[in-house]
Amino acid sequence: MVIITSRRHGLQAVETGTALSNIEEGHKGNKNDPIPWVYGMDVKKNKYYSYGGVVYRAAENMLPCVWYPDSGIWQWEAVDG
């Protein structure tokens, strides 16, 4: 299990059991440079994230995000190429 926090001091991942998830920093979060989505990360409204080869726009803040981008909830909007 991995706990990921990003509220005050940037992105941090703490290994609490099995594998440590990699969070890629340095992405702009726009259509052309989406942030790779990781389970449990803080997702910011109107930023773009990639998951499963698809780009999604966050329609709302999700702090932390435990809903997969392809789950069909209204907070995630798939972006056409």
Secondary structure, 3 states (H helix, E strand, C coil): CEEEECCCCCCEEEECCCCCCCCCCCCCCECCECEECCCCCCECCCCEEEECCEEEEECCCECCCCCCHHHCCCCEEECCC
